[in-house]
Amino acid sequence: MSFQLLLNVIIAFTWMFLRGIWTLPSFIIGFFWGAVLLFAFRRFFHRRFYLHKVYAIIKLLVIFIRELFKANIAVTKDVLRPKLNIQPAIFAMPTRLESEWEITILSLLITLTPGTLVMDVSDDNSTIYIHAINTDDIDDIITDIQQTFEKAIMEVSR
């Protein structure tokens, strides 16, 4: 990814040099045409086209912001309710993530979402232990985490 991005920046600067216009709009136009050129020659690179990974990163950020918003509303409802009626739970979630940085990203995203906290990761990195402040159905929470965060992290990393 970084080689393709660097190559795209070099193409953009070459575009600016050949046109003789050293402005930001000229760089953006050169960057766009560089991306088109790299996309046309993507079969000569060993890895995927780098904008696929950029799209996956943006998608992960949008998913996190959406889940953050939903969790903030749910925790606010729980706190502002006249009678505190919560069911906290600690549960184990199996994960398909393999590398340590993937598990770290997942743990951080879960912990940054209000109402959940990663307590521990198993020694073989196959299970994450999570505390949730209010749980109606643990299997539903596990499925939601696996279908949102875990799936998006795998798209970014693989």
N, C-alpha and C positions, 0 to 999 in steps of 0.2 A: 504494500500500500504506500509506504513512504517513498519508494523509488518512483512510482507512478505520479505521486503528488509533486515530487521534486521535478520530474520531467515536465509536468504540466506548467509549473512555475517558470521553468527555463523557456518553454515555448511561448509563454505569455510575455516574458521579457524580450525574447527574440522578435515577437510581433511588434512590441513597442519600439525596439531598435530599428526595425525595417521601416516602420511607418514614420519614425521621427517625432512621435507624439508621446511625451512622458507624463501622462495623466492617469488618474485612477480609472476613468471610463475606458481608456485604451487598454489598460491592464486587464480589466474585466472582460472586454471583448476578446483579447488574446487568450485569456484563461478559458473562456467558453470554447473558442476554436481549438485550443489545445486539448480540451476534454473530448471534443468531437473527434479529433485526430487520434487520440489514444483509444477511444472507444472503437474506432475503425480498425486499429491494429491490436486489439485486445487479445487475439489468438496467439500473438507472439510473446506474451507475458506468461509466466508460470502461475501467477495468482489471478484471482478474480479482478475484474475492473474495480478500481478503488472507490468509485462513487457508490457501489453497492454497499460497501462497509460504512461509508459516510451516512447513507440512507438508514442502515441498520442502527447506527449510533443515535441518529435523530429520532428514530422510532422508539428506541429504548428510553430516551429522555421524555418523549411525549407520554409513554406508558407510565413512567415514574410520576410525572406531574399529575396525570389523571388519577392514579392510585393515591397520591398524596392528598389531592383535593377530596376524594371520596372518604379517605380515612380521617381527615380533619373534621369533616361533617359528622361522621359517625361518632368520633370521640367527643365532639362538642355536644351532640345529642345526649350521650351517656352522662356527661358531666352536668349538664343543665337540667336533667330530669330531676323532679322533686324527690323521688325515692331512688336511691342508687340500686339498680337492679342489673348487675353485671355478673358474668360467669367467666372468671379468669381461668386460663388453662395453660399447661405446659405440654407440648407435644413434639414428637419426632417426625421430621419430614425427610423422606428419602430424596436424594438429588441425583440427577444424571450428569451434573457438571464434574469435570475431572481435574482441571488444573487449579492450583491454589488461588490464583488471581481471579478466576471465574467465581469461585466460592466466596472469596472476599467481597467481590462486587455484589453478589447476591445477598450476602450478610449485611452489607452496608445499606443496600436498598430496602431490605426488610426492616432494619433498625431505624432508618430515617423515616419510615412510614409510621405515623402515630398509631399507637395501640398495639404494636408488635415490637418484639425485641429478640434478637438472636442471643441465646445464652451460651451455646457451645457447639462445636463441630466435632464429629467423631474422628478418631485417629486415622481411619481409612478414607476420610472425606466423602463418605457416602450418605451420611445422615446429619441433618442440622436440627438442633434443639431450639425451639421457639417458644417464647411466652407471649400469649395474646391476652389483652385486657378484657375482651368480651367475645366469647365464642358461642355461636349457636350450633354450628356443625364443623367439627375439626376437618373432616374429609373435604368439605367444601372450601375451606381456607387453603388446604394443601393443594387442591386442584387449581384454585385461583392463582396461587403463587407460581405453580409449575407452568401454567398456561400463559402467564404474563411475563414475569421477570425472568424465569429460567429459560423460557423459549427465546426471548429477546436477547439474552446474554449469549446463548448458543449461536444466534444469527450473527452477532458481532464478532465472536471469537473464532468461528469455524468457517 
